[in-house]
Amino acid sequence: MADEVAQEFARLRGMCTMADGKEIPMPPTGTNFEQHMVRVEPYWVAMGKMLPGVEFPGAQDAICHTEDHGQNTMTGAMGHPLQHRSAAALKLIRNHEAVCRDVCNPCPHNTVGKELTQQHLKRLSVEYAQFVEEAVRLVAIKLLGIAPEQAPGLAPVLDPNNPLQAQVWAATVIFIEARLHLGDEKPGRAPDLPPDAGLAMRSALSEVGRLAVGV
């Protein structure tokens, strides 16, 4: 079963899953971005195996299988049911590479080669891809409700001696929050997530943002 999850991630490598579910290959960036995403892929495979109650090839709830999954996290305590957090986590985990690339896209076009939209939003330099991926991974961890002791080494840790890391985490959260589309917020564009899953996503983003700024 574990191999099935790894194989699914290998299949999704370099792909962007659109809001309508269509999978589109992303043009190469000509940078080290793709190599970095391959290096961190084992983290995402591990999280894919932990998804509770959702459809994912080979996925198992490796932590627990109860409705109090994640009650020790702010996201769980804020009342978002496991079902909604899992749906948001599934979407993010399957599409994490495209999300990271959207934040630090070095190309003149978007992740699937089309004209950039929302050009007023400031993208980060691709040289910060490591910190961008850390922030996105931590959002997924918050949605899953995984405590550090349950999956040692999976959650990235803020280095108090590296203020740039915290700045990139905060900027990543701000960018994704601005890009996240729920319901009819952006007419003519399909929503990224169902409303309840989207609210869970926003709570997890907010939690990581507060951590980054020390609140």
Order of alpha helices (4+ residues) and beta strands (2+ residues): alpha-beta-beta-alpha-alpha-alpha-alpha-alpha-alpha-alpha
